Amino acid sequence: MHRLFFVLTSLVLGASPLLAAESRPNILFIFTDDHATHSISAYGSKINQTPNLDRIANEGMLFRNCFCTNSICGPSRAVIQTGKYSHKNGFLMNGNKFDGTQQTFPKLLQAAGYETAVIGKWHLGEHMAPQGYNYSEVLVGQGPYYNPLMLRDVHGSGNQERTKYTGYTTDIITDLALEWLKNSRDDSKPFMLMYQHKAPHREWCPGPKHLTMYDDVEIPEPDNLFDNYDTRGRAAHEQDMTIAKTMTPRDLKLTPPPFLNDEQRAVWNAAYEPKNEVFRNANLEGDDLIRWKYQRYIKDYLRCIASVDDNVGRVLDYLEETGLAKNTVVMYSSDQGFYLGDHGWFDKRFMYEESYRQPLMVRWPEQIKPGSVSDALVSNVDFAETFLDLAGLDIPADMQGYSLVPLLKGETPADWRKAHYYQYYEFLNDRKTPHMVRRHYGVRTDRYKLIHYYNVDEWELYDLEADPREMRNIYAEPQYADIIKQLKQQITDLQGELEVPDDRGSVEADPPCLNPQPKPGRRQKQGAEK
């Protein structure tokens, strides 16, 4: 690919940067948790308006086909830090501990003279402070929606101070990000800020400004809310993530969250108890009960997004008011997508489109034509490489993605990837694991998707052109035999290229992973098809 190449060696060794700080763009990476593209109006959402998020797309580029490598929170974040798949960076499932000593893109940016910071959700373990950041202030674990405890490392020393805040977490994270931008950073250097929200993660607790939003609105149901998984195998039938059966009273706000103080609880109860009383008196059953649960869930989810959108607007406004916007690349994404009642589900994990697809919108003034759209197959494994390329740095040979910079400039390399590889690991035999989604890998092209649930040896094939909702598994239909053969070969080729270890022998223990450290001397072919 046509990357921007610069000599990295002198930068890593601490020599003066080759490029003046003014010529290198600032990078603002805005990241949310579990934000589905079909709840963003820039992506054509039928249920929501997100005017501030849309500003990024309208003034920059929207990627229609951005996909995660492993649809779950911690692993997606580790992929972004390292530019490597889960089996290479060692973080395959939630509960793993991220190896912060390995090569990451913020370390490389920091060595090249960038002021780096991460504020908000981290979710890669509290066993060590985030590495490669001049400043970090992160939630403990998932963090609550109100009154969060946060861990602060002011000088990148590794020593974290604990601070308890009072208020709504989305607002607090934004306050801290703006404080860092205004008063704490070294403004003689370009900056890279990862500004990361908990929202709209489960349990979808809205902020005080949005508690009654949508109360008088009926949100349209997805057309497959009552999917019976006909033609699909054990994985779809045995999962534990349905709106009908899996949601708890706390998910449905039939009981208030435990982290509210007395004042917040009074405001909360004033908003929810009248609605809950109506529900209790209705004695709903069957499909009517599922429909009520969907309405409660989707309204709370969208209320959380409304707060994110408001707060993103605050940060974008600050960039405009100060003139920083002109030389700041703003990227918005989420760790994966989410089911909004699609297939009767919430959560993620599956390789189906709703949770496999990530939002990705990028604004880069004077470089990206406003209102641009890309249909190229891109991935969260490309983000680290993109940040390095934006900074004018060479991309380490052991990273497994590719810089999006050519795409941002309107140039799609002829050898851009034609297929994307996915693998999900978080299933431990038949013991209770979150949502009970079986391990699987698969490949997606511009038209087809082939999924293998390898520990039960079941396959699913979808023609995304004819069946975009993935309701009909056509793997057993003989007319697709040649396509299946081609897709299986692509899986084999990608597993070889990415050095994916064989995980089929055991579901009891954590899957094996290869050494996450770089292999000196190996040079990845630029722009190789993946």
VOGU-3710 file (C-alpha; in Angstrom, 3 decimals, decimal comma):
1> mhrlffvlts> 0,000/0,000/0,000  0,999/3,588/-0,467  1,903/4,390/3,116  3,727/7,477/4,292  7,150/6,258/5,266  9,451/8,070/7,641  12,512/6,993/9,508  11,350/5,681/12,913  14,689/4,749/14,393  15,832/8,201/15,445
11> lvlgasplla> 12,436/8,939/16,957  12,316/5,788/19,062  15,853/6,429/20,295  14,757/9,827/21,539  16,205/12,091/18,855  14,411/15,265/17,817  11,313/14,581/15,686  11,880/14,901/11,964  8,639/16,759/11,522  7,751/19,948/13,342
21> aesrpnilfi> 4,902/19,506/15,830  2,807/21,989/13,862  2,922/19,829/10,732  1,768/16,673/12,462  -1,941/16,390/13,217  -3,388/15,986/16,662  -5,399/12,787/17,060  -8,671/12,610/19,003  -9,994/9,059/19,222  -13,571/8,995/20,539
31> ftddhathsi> -14,631/5,515/21,571  -17,820/4,080/23,019  -18,828/0,610/24,161  -21,391/-1,528/22,319  -22,568/1,221/19,980  -24,444/-0,280/17,044  -24,173/1,462/13,688  -27,930/1,160/13,187  -28,472/3,532/16,112  -26,506/6,345/14,411
41> saygskinqt> -28,409/8,607/12,050  -25,377/9,042/9,787  -25,722/5,303/9,108  -29,406/5,697/8,301  -30,839/4,757/11,697  -34,621/4,514/11,669  -34,878/4,865/15,435  -32,482/7,611/16,451  -30,907/10,975/15,680  -27,257/11,676/16,557
51> pnldrianeg> -26,530/15,185/15,251  -23,104/15,608/16,854  -21,788/12,221/15,803  -23,142/12,952/12,349  -20,969/16,079/12,246  -17,898/13,849/12,095  -19,267/11,890/9,148  -20,712/14,908/7,340  -17,429/16,793/7,631  -15,274/13,743/6,959
61> mlfrncfctn> -15,607/10,096/5,921  -18,033/7,370/6,959  -16,892/3,747/6,643  -19,769/1,428/5,802  -17,805/-1,792/6,253  -15,690/-1,611/9,397  -15,526/-4,941/11,264  -14,002/-6,093/14,531  -11,719/-9,106/14,824  -13,323/-10,431/18,052
71> sicgpsravi> -16,666/-8,956/19,109  -16,154/-8,361/22,809  -14,990/-5,361/24,831  -11,521/-6,090/26,243  -10,188/-8,013/23,245  -11,280/-5,272/20,840  -9,435/-2,683/22,929  -6,293/-4,819/22,996  -6,425/-5,134/19,205  -6,579/-1,348/18,894
81> qtgkyshkng> -3,631/-0,839/21,255  -1,411/-3,324/19,427  -2,573/-3,539/15,811  -2,637/-7,315/16,268  -5,292/-10,013/16,487  -6,220/-11,479/19,882  -4,059/-14,571/19,500  -1,031/-12,322/18,947  -1,568/-9,741/21,694  -2,569/-12,374/24,266
91> flmngnkfdg> -5,968/-10,895/25,211  -8,550/-13,328/23,867  -11,486/-12,845/26,222  -12,718/-10,620/29,020  -10,946/-11,590/32,224  -7,536/-11,905/30,578  -4,837/-9,467/31,689  -3,393/-7,236/29,021  0,384/-7,406/28,684  1,146/-3,702/28,873
101> tqqtfpkllq> 4,860/-4,270/28,333  4,373/-5,191/24,681  4,623/-2,803/21,755  1,625/-0,485/21,435  0,880/2,463/19,205  0,736/5,042/22,065  4,272/4,068/23,098  5,478/4,696/19,558  3,652/8,016/19,343  5,005/9,043/22,730
111> aagyetavig> 8,562/8,210/21,654  8,021/10,329/18,545  7,132/13,409/20,570  3,355/13,143/20,929  1,628/14,031/24,195  -0,577/10,993/24,859  -3,565/10,498/27,141  -6,405/8,042/27,749  -9,483/9,144/29,691  -12,556/7,041/30,426
121> kwhlgehmap> -13,093/3,332/29,989  -9,950/1,191/29,737  -11,163/-2,343/30,536  -7,785/-4,017/30,078  -7,247/-4,740/33,767  -6,109/-2,772/36,799  -2,977/-4,876/37,322  -0,933/-2,038/35,813  -1,564/1,533/34,723  -2,058/2,095/30,985
131> qgynysevlv> 1,356/2,133/29,331  2,530/4,675/26,776  0,470/7,579/28,123  1,672/10,825/29,632  -1,685/11,006/31,399  -4,365/8,445/32,135  -7,558/8,566/34,146  -9,610/5,437/33,689  -12,617/3,657/35,133  -12,152/0,629/37,360
141> gqgpyynplm> -13,318/-2,340/35,283  -16,587/-1,613/33,491  -17,302/1,324/35,767  -20,804/2,438/36,874  -23,019/4,920/35,061  -23,082/7,212/38,089  -20,487/8,267/40,687  -17,462/6,474/39,214  -14,211/5,583/40,939  -11,325/6,401/38,604
151> lrdvhgsgnq> -7,607/5,681/38,581  -5,348/8,598/37,654  -1,707/8,456/36,549  -0,615/12,052/36,029  2,912/11,652/34,642  2,844/8,122/33,227  4,698/6,925/36,305  2,639/3,778/36,794  1,427/5,002/40,187  -2,347/5,426/40,139
161> ertkytgytt> -4,339/7,709/42,422  -7,931/6,747/43,218  -10,562/9,482/42,849  -14,301/9,118/43,455  -16,490/11,459/41,430  -20,137/12,398/41,891  -22,346/12,717/38,840  -23,131/11,017/35,559  -20,142/9,136/34,173  -20,528/10,249/30,540
171> diitdlalew> -20,504/13,893/31,663  -17,569/13,325/34,031  -15,399/11,641/31,381  -16,051/14,586/29,065  -15,237/17,091/31,815  -11,926/15,337/32,412  -11,113/15,191/28,699  -11,802/18,904/28,279  -9,779/19,717/31,381  -6,809/17,832/29,958
181> lknsrddskp> -7,144/19,534/26,575  -7,450/22,990/28,125  -5,055/22,922/31,055  -3,007/19,755/31,475  -1,310/18,884/28,194  1,965/20,223/26,871  0,683/22,404/24,058  4,120/22,572/22,426  3,559/18,995/21,260  0,918/17,366/19,067
191> fmlmyqhkap> -1,484/15,276/21,140  -3,175/11,918/20,919  -6,189/11,629/23,241  -8,248/8,468/23,621  -11,569/9,785/24,974  -13,543/6,648/25,846  -17,062/6,214/27,245  -18,675/3,371/29,143  -21,980/4,102/27,409  -24,005/2,536/25,919
201> hrewcpgpkh> -22,889/-0,683/27,669  -25,299/-2,815/29,689  -27,205/-1,896/32,010  -28,006/1,179/29,890  -28,618/3,677/32,691  -29,579/7,080/31,281  -28,338/10,350/32,673  -30,651/12,690/34,574  -31,232/14,863/31,481  -32,636/11,962/29,461
211> ltmyddveip> -34,603/9,818/31,923  -37,970/10,546/30,291  -36,788/10,880/26,699  -38,933/8,721/24,349  -41,616/8,199/27,027  -44,342/9,117/24,541  -42,712/7,386/21,561  -43,130/3,827/20,257  -39,756/2,734/18,855  -40,108/0,552/15,718
221> epdnlfdnyd> -39,345/-3,124/16,320  -36,775/-4,983/14,221  -38,435/-7,267/11,709  -36,733/-10,324/13,247  -37,480/-9,618/16,908  -39,231/-13,011/17,002  -36,605/-14,932/15,020  -36,880/-18,712/15,562  -33,361/-19,418/14,179  -34,684/-21,747/11,505
231> trgraaheqd> -31,813/-23,141/9,344  -29,245/-22,139/11,983  -27,451/-24,515/14,317  -26,723/-25,011/17,988  -24,989/-21,702/18,589  -28,004/-19,573/17,719  -30,400/-21,869/19,574  -28,293/-22,288/22,723  -27,121/-18,689/23,327  -28,241/-16,837/26,449
241> mtiaktmtpr> -28,772/-13,262/25,283  -32,451/-12,930/24,448  -34,673/-10,040/25,371  -37,342/-12,622/26,183  -35,395/-14,662/28,766  -32,026/-13,136/29,668  -32,770/-9,613/30,791  -32,819/-8,982/34,529  -35,012/-6,617/36,596  -32,027/-4,246/36,791
251> dlkltpppfl> -31,638/-4,349/33,001  -35,305/-3,411/32,713  -35,125/-0,723/35,449  -37,729/-2,508/37,551  -35,250/-1,984/40,365  -33,012/1,102/40,549  -29,243/0,761/40,095  -27,324/0,381/43,374  -24,736/3,087/42,698  -27,074/6,107/43,005
261> ndeqravwna> -26,875/8,491/45,925  -30,062/9,593/47,683  -30,591/12,660/45,527  -30,006/10,760/42,291  -32,277/7,919/43,404  -35,120/10,325/44,059  -34,826/11,743/40,523  -34,547/8,222/39,100  -37,604/6,905/40,935  -39,661/9,924/39,923
271> ayepknevfr> -38,951/9,051/36,276  -39,268/5,256/36,388  -41,732/4,322/39,124  -44,844/5,694/37,360  -43,870/3,734/34,247  -43,133/0,621/36,281  -46,477/0,850/38,053  -48,259/0,875/34,693  -46,268/-2,198/33,663  -47,008/-4,118/36,869
281> nanlegddli> -50,726/-3,466/36,534  -50,757/-4,640/32,908  -49,761/-8,268/33,745  -48,284/-8,762/30,295  -47,473/-12,245/28,962  -46,009/-13,889/25,858  -45,244/-11,673/22,874  -46,754/-8,639/24,593  -44,238/-8,988/27,424  -41,347/-9,315/24,953
291> rwkyqryikd> -42,524/-6,205/23,156  -42,634/-4,276/26,425  -39,122/-5,454/27,312  -37,878/-4,376/23,897  -39,347/-0,902/24,324  -37,836/-0,480/27,781  -34,442/-1,749/26,598  -34,185/0,221/23,367  -35,343/3,493/24,926  -32,754/3,230/27,693
301> ylrciasvdd> -30,050/2,313/25,178  -30,917/5,322/23,015  -31,084/7,610/26,051  -27,496/6,654/26,875  -26,461/7,445/23,307  -28,188/10,822/23,521  -25,868/11,714/26,395  -22,836/10,533/24,422  -23,935/12,616/21,454  -24,401/15,722/23,606
311> nvgrvldyle> -20,965/15,293/25,159  -19,212/14,628/21,867  -20,750/17,904/20,734  -19,122/19,664/23,687  -15,688/18,414/22,649  -16,179/19,185/18,956  -17,317/22,684/19,877  -14,170/23,189/21,963  -11,965/22,162/19,039  -13,772/24,633/16,794
321> etglakntvv> -13,693/27,496/19,297  -9,963/27,157/19,914  -8,903/26,568/16,326  -7,618/23,079/17,177  -10,114/21,507/14,777  -8,097/22,551/11,738  -5,168/20,271/12,598  -6,944/17,549/14,565  -7,996/14,184/13,158  -11,197/13,106/14,929
331> myssdqgfyl> -12,025/9,412/14,773  -15,213/7,931/16,233  -15,729/4,207/16,759  -16,904/1,584/19,229  -15,392/-1,712/20,334  -18,017/-3,626/18,374  -21,659/-3,391/17,370  -24,687/-4,596/19,326  -28,049/-6,301/18,861  -30,951/-3,903/19,206
341> gdhgwfdkrf> -33,574/-6,625/19,347  -32,256/-8,095/16,080  -32,749/-11,876/16,191  -34,489/-11,245/19,527  -31,142/-10,415/21,143  -29,067/-7,856/22,955  -25,268/-8,088/23,465  -22,662/-8,974/20,785  -20,105/-11,877/20,290  -21,600/-13,453/17,157
351> myeesyrqpl> -20,166/-12,773/13,717  -23,588/-11,678/12,480  -23,587/-8,182/11,027  -25,174/-6,237/13,888  -22,402/-7,044/16,385  -19,555/-7,690/13,942  -19,854/-4,281/12,289  -18,354/-1,242/14,040  -19,109/2,416/13,470  -16,171/4,329/12,025
361> mvrwpeqikp> -16,261/7,997/11,089  -13,180/10,171/10,576  -12,824/13,938/10,176  -9,518/15,342/8,884  -9,908/18,915/7,626  -8,300/19,747/4,296  -7,438/16,083/3,728  -10,814/14,288/3,670  -13,501/15,519/1,323  -16,588/16,280/3,465
371> gsvsdalvsn> -19,365/13,740/3,111  -17,052/11,000/1,825  -18,061/7,344/2,116  -15,869/4,252/1,906  -17,114/0,726/1,211  -13,679/-0,861/1,678  -13,351/-3,740/4,146  -11,617/-2,176/7,147  -11,150/-3,279/10,741  -10,178/-2,279/14,260
381> vdfaetfldl> -6,869/-4,061/13,582  -6,144/-1,129/11,229  -6,529/1,645/13,807  -3,044/1,522/15,364  -1,401/1,556/11,950  -3,540/4,519/10,924  -2,540/6,548/13,992  1,145/5,885/13,311  0,789/6,805/9,649  -1,015/10,028/10,548
391> agldipadmq> 1,963/10,907/12,747  4,398/10,222/9,893  5,814/7,065/11,451  6,781/3,800/9,863  4,498/0,893/10,727  6,156/-2,010/12,561  6,389/-5,165/10,491  4,669/-7,351/13,090  1,441/-5,322/13,125  -1,318/-7,159/11,264
401> gyslvpllkg> -3,505/-4,370/9,919  -3,066/-1,579/7,418  -3,168/2,185/7,522  -6,455/3,753/6,471  -4,698/6,959/5,393  -4,871/6,172/1,652  -8,612/5,548/1,993  -9,050/8,788/3,925  -7,414/10,617/1,034  -9,817/9,008/-1,437
411> etpadwrkah> -7,386/6,407/-2,766  -8,351/2,739/-2,482  -5,229/0,651/-3,202  -5,809/-2,005/-5,830  -4,522/-4,676/-3,451  -6,709/-3,720/-0,491  -8,047/-6,704/1,463  -10,825/-8,649/-0,226  -11,765/-10,694/2,846  -11,754/-10,169/6,619
421> yyqyyeflnd> -11,026/-12,830/9,243  -12,860/-13,082/12,597  -12,480/-15,308/15,648  -14,360/-15,389/18,971  -13,063/-17,396/21,951  -15,151/-16,802/25,082  -16,823/-20,177/25,644  -15,570/-22,714/28,186  -17,196/-26,088/27,551  -20,741/-26,238/28,941
431> rktphmvrrh> -19,928/-24,305/32,075  -21,799/-21,067/32,499  -19,990/-18,333/30,583  -21,469/-14,957/29,666  -24,225/-15,407/27,101  -23,067/-18,907/26,096  -22,026/-18,037/22,542  -19,907/-20,830/21,114  -16,430/-20,267/19,763  -16,306/-19,615/16,069
441> ygvrtdrykl> -14,209/-18,199/13,285  -15,161/-17,019/9,859  -14,486/-14,911/6,825  -16,456/-12,098/5,232  -16,116/-10,799/1,683  -18,100/-8,017/0,056  -20,956/-10,474/-0,532  -20,564/-13,705/1,433  -19,935/-14,736/5,000  -18,847/-18,210/6,100
451> ihyynvdewe> -18,872/-19,068/9,829  -17,513/-22,211/11,480  -18,557/-23,132/15,036  -15,537/-25,320/15,262  -16,046/-27,174/18,544  -19,399/-28,503/17,349  -18,304/-28,562/13,682  -21,267/-26,622/12,321  -21,065/-24,211/9,403  -23,211/-21,290/8,293
461> lydleadpre> -23,104/-19,473/4,957  -24,913/-16,239/4,141  -25,381/-14,351/0,901  -25,380/-10,805/2,289  -26,680/-9,364/-0,955  -29,785/-11,559/-1,032  -30,136/-11,950/2,756  -28,659/-8,933/4,584  -30,454/-9,848/7,828  -28,781/-13,313/7,830
471> mrniyaepqy> -31,988/-15,230/8,330  -31,257/-18,142/5,966  -28,215/-20,363/6,325  -27,491/-21,679/2,828  -24,457/-23,819/3,667  -26,245/-27,091/2,792  -27,543/-25,893/-0,582  -25,555/-27,619/-3,358  -25,403/-24,620/-5,724  -23,044/-22,895/-3,267
481> adiikqlkqq> -20,458/-25,678/-3,195  -17,888/-23,761/-5,261  -18,341/-20,596/-3,204  -17,911/-22,562/0,015  -14,718/-24,099/-1,336  -13,343/-20,647/-2,175  -14,296/-19,214/1,220  -12,756/-22,142/3,100  -9,549/-21,597/1,164  -9,635/-17,928/2,147
491> itdlqgelev> -10,008/-18,954/5,784  -7,029/-21,275/5,469  -4,954/-18,599/3,753  -5,825/-15,944/6,335  -5,180/-18,278/9,265  -1,766/-18,982/7,800  -0,973/-15,341/7,099  -2,135/-14,249/10,563  -0,453/-17,252/12,238  -3,656/-18,349/13,973
501> pddrgsvead> -3,048/-21,302/16,321  -5,324/-24,339/16,167  -7,886/-23,898/18,940  -10,127/-26,853/18,081  -8,663/-29,354/20,524  -9,841/-27,831/23,799  -12,701/-25,764/25,082  -11,829/-26,220/28,752  -8,832/-23,913/29,026  -7,945/-20,553/27,587
511> ppclnpqpkp> -7,075/-20,974/23,911  -3,383/-21,022/23,040  -1,829/-17,820/21,818  1,415/-17,170/20,069  4,245/-15,069/21,432  2,914/-11,476/21,262  6,386/-9,965/20,955  7,621/-8,634/17,590  9,608/-10,864/15,290  12,743/-8,884/14,354
521> grrqkqgaek> 13,515/-8,742/10,687  10,092/-9,767/9,431  8,687/-7,233/7,009  5,005/-7,348/6,202  4,210/-6,912/2,551  2,624/-3,529/2,073  -0,990/-3,753/1,020  -1,039/-7,548/0,840  -4,525/-8,976/0,447  -5,808/-10,261/3,742
//
